[in-house]
Amino acid sequence: MRTLPPEPERSFQPQSLSLTIIRASAIKILVVGISSNLSVCGHVNNVIASRAQTVHALRLLGSHGMPLECIYTVYRAIVVAKLTYASSAWYGLSTAADRQRLEAVIGRAIRSGLCDPDQLSLAELVAAADDDLFFQVVYNDKHVLNCLLPAKTERTYQLRNRRHNRSLLAKVGVTTESDFIIRQL
């Protein structure tokens, strides 16, 4: 009977983890950038910078005879969609200065004729998107965000109709006021 030679001893020496892990100052999730201090200023800068390229292309299309209604549609499909993309997640983290800069994008487009004069403001667009998402979460028990809602409350009195039948949560700080669910309650 033949036996195998003994295996040589292997020594494992892990590298120091402190040298290989680098602390990130920002995270980008599905194109939305959030910094380590919960600021979305970088995301706002990126959206505004990419808008400049689209505006140039739209002006070029307009000079080549594209109808005004088509320019409005393209602006709404590209720029307004970029402005409102995932807004329920990041709009609560934006500062007043960020919101003003984003509103100015739409205002500039209206003044230059690239956007419909009846275009809703960014705050109105975000509020409409938030309301749609909130109602989908509240009335669909299988929605992935439904588990984040507070418990249902039973009321024996009926003073006025409410948007939901959930208990209200305390707003204890700036970060909790930025949360989508708490903003909607």
C-alpha positions as CSV (number, residue, x, y, z in Angstrom):
1,M,0.0,0.0,0.0
2,R,1.3,3.4,-1.0
3,T,1.0,6.5,1.2
4,L,1.1,10.1,0.2
5,P,3.9,12.3,1.5
6,P,2.9,14.8,4.3
7,E,1.7,18.2,3.1
8,P,4.1,21.1,3.9
9,E,2.9,23.6,6.5
10,R,1.3,26.6,5.0
11,S,1.4,29.8,6.8
12,F,-1.2,32.5,6.2
13,Q,-0.2,36.0,7.1
14,P,-3.1,38.5,6.5
15,Q,-2.2,41.9,5.2
16,S,-2.9,44.8,7.4
17,L,-6.5,45.9,6.5
18,S,-5.8,49.5,7.5
19,L,-3.6,49.9,4.5
20,T,-5.9,48.5,2.0
21,I,-9.3,50.1,2.9
22,I,-9.8,53.6,1.7
23,R,-12.5,55.7,3.3
24,A,-14.9,57.0,0.6
25,S,-16.2,60.5,0.9
26,A,-19.2,59.9,-1.4
27,I,-21.3,57.1,-2.7
28,K,-23.1,56.9,-6.1
29,I,-26.2,54.7,-6.2
30,L,-28.0,54.5,-9.5
31,V,-26.5,57.8,-10.7
32,V,-27.4,59.7,-7.6
33,G,-24.4,60.8,-5.7
34,I,-24.6,61.4,-1.9
35,S,-21.6,62.7,0.1
36,S,-20.5,61.5,3.5
37,N,-22.2,64.4,5.2
38,L,-25.6,63.5,3.4
39,S,-25.3,66.3,0.9
40,V,-26.4,66.0,-2.7
41,C,-24.6,69.1,-4.0
42,G,-22.4,66.9,-6.2
43,H,-25.4,65.3,-7.8
44,V,-27.0,68.7,-8.4
45,N,-23.8,69.9,-10.0
46,N,-23.7,66.9,-12.3
47,V,-27.4,67.3,-13.4
48,I,-26.9,71.0,-14.1
49,A,-23.7,70.3,-16.1
50,S,-25.3,67.6,-18.2
51,R,-28.2,70.0,-18.9
52,A,-25.9,72.4,-20.7
53,Q,-25.1,69.8,-23.4
54,T,-28.8,69.1,-23.9
55,V,-29.6,72.8,-24.2
56,H,-27.0,73.2,-26.9
57,A,-28.3,70.3,-28.8
58,L,-31.9,71.6,-28.6
59,R,-30.9,75.0,-29.8
60,L,-29.2,73.4,-32.7
61,L,-32.3,71.3,-33.5
62,G,-34.4,74.5,-33.3
63,S,-32.2,76.4,-35.6
64,H,-32.6,73.5,-38.2
65,G,-36.4,73.9,-38.1
66,M,-37.6,71.5,-35.4
67,P,-41.2,72.5,-34.3
68,L,-41.5,74.1,-30.9
69,E,-43.8,71.4,-29.5
70,C,-41.2,68.8,-30.4
71,I,-38.5,70.8,-28.6
72,Y,-40.7,71.1,-25.5
73,T,-41.3,67.3,-25.6
74,V,-37.6,66.5,-25.9
75,Y,-36.7,69.0,-23.1
76,R,-39.3,67.4,-20.9
77,A,-38.1,63.9,-21.8
78,I,-34.4,64.6,-21.2
79,V,-33.8,67.5,-18.8
80,V,-36.9,67.3,-16.6
81,A,-36.5,63.5,-16.4
82,K,-32.9,64.0,-15.2
83,L,-34.0,66.7,-12.7
84,T,-36.6,64.4,-11.2
85,Y,-34.9,61.0,-11.4
86,A,-35.1,59.3,-8.0
87,S,-36.1,62.7,-6.5
88,S,-38.0,60.9,-3.7
89,A,-34.7,59.6,-2.4
90,W,-32.5,62.7,-2.7
91,Y,-34.7,65.8,-2.7
92,G,-35.2,65.8,1.1
93,L,-31.4,65.9,1.4
94,S,-31.0,69.0,-0.8
95,T,-30.4,72.4,0.6
96,A,-32.4,75.5,-0.3
97,A,-29.5,76.7,-2.5
98,D,-29.5,73.3,-4.4
99,R,-33.3,73.6,-4.9
100,Q,-33.0,77.2,-6.1
101,R,-30.3,76.2,-8.6
102,L,-32.5,73.3,-9.9
103,E,-35.5,75.6,-10.2
104,A,-33.4,78.1,-12.1
105,V,-32.7,75.4,-14.8
106,I,-36.4,75.2,-15.6
107,G,-36.8,79.0,-15.4
108,R,-33.9,79.5,-17.8
109,A,-35.4,77.0,-20.3
110,I,-38.7,78.8,-20.2
111,R,-37.1,82.2,-20.8
112,S,-35.0,80.8,-23.7
113,G,-38.0,79.1,-25.3
114,L,-36.9,75.5,-24.9
115,C,-39.5,74.6,-22.3
116,D,-43.3,75.0,-22.3
117,P,-44.3,78.2,-20.4
118,D,-46.9,76.1,-18.5
119,Q,-44.2,73.7,-17.2
120,L,-44.7,72.9,-13.5
121,S,-41.9,74.0,-11.1
122,L,-39.5,71.4,-9.8
123,A,-41.1,71.5,-6.3
124,E,-44.5,70.7,-7.8
125,L,-43.0,67.8,-10.0
126,V,-41.3,66.3,-7.0
127,A,-44.4,66.6,-4.8
128,A,-46.5,64.9,-7.4
129,A,-43.9,62.1,-7.7
130,D,-43.7,61.7,-3.9
131,D,-47.5,61.5,-3.6
132,D,-47.7,58.9,-6.3
133,L,-45.0,56.8,-4.7
134,F,-46.5,57.2,-1.2
135,F,-49.9,56.1,-2.3
136,Q,-48.4,53.0,-4.1
137,V,-46.5,52.2,-0.9
138,V,-49.5,52.7,1.4
139,Y,-52.1,50.8,-0.6
140,N,-49.9,47.9,-1.9
141,D,-49.1,45.6,1.0
142,K,-46.5,43.8,-1.3
143,H,-44.6,47.0,-2.1
144,V,-40.9,46.8,-0.9
145,L,-41.2,50.0,1.1
146,N,-44.5,49.0,2.8
147,C,-42.6,47.4,5.7
148,L,-41.0,50.8,6.5
149,L,-44.4,52.4,7.3
150,P,-45.5,52.9,10.9
151,A,-48.3,50.8,12.3
152,K,-51.9,51.4,11.3
153,T,-54.1,53.3,13.8
154,E,-57.7,52.6,14.6
155,R,-59.7,55.7,15.2
156,T,-63.2,55.7,16.8
157,Y,-63.9,59.3,15.7
158,Q,-63.9,60.8,12.3
159,L,-62.9,64.5,12.3
160,R,-61.6,64.8,8.8
161,N,-60.3,62.6,6.0
162,R,-56.6,61.9,6.2
163,R,-54.2,60.7,3.4
164,H,-53.4,57.5,5.3
165,N,-54.4,55.5,8.4
166,R,-50.9,55.3,9.9
167,S,-49.6,56.6,13.2
168,L,-47.4,59.7,13.0
169,L,-43.7,59.6,13.8
170,A,-41.8,62.2,15.8
171,K,-39.4,64.3,13.8
172,V,-36.3,64.3,16.0
173,G,-33.6,65.7,13.7
174,V,-32.6,67.0,10.3
175,T,-31.8,63.6,8.9
176,T,-35.2,62.1,9.9
177,E,-37.0,65.1,8.3
178,S,-35.2,64.3,5.1
179,D,-36.6,60.7,5.1
180,F,-39.2,60.1,2.4
181,I,-41.7,58.2,4.6
182,I,-41.5,60.8,7.4
183,R,-41.9,63.7,4.9
184,Q,-45.0,62.1,3.5
185,L,-46.7,61.4,6.9
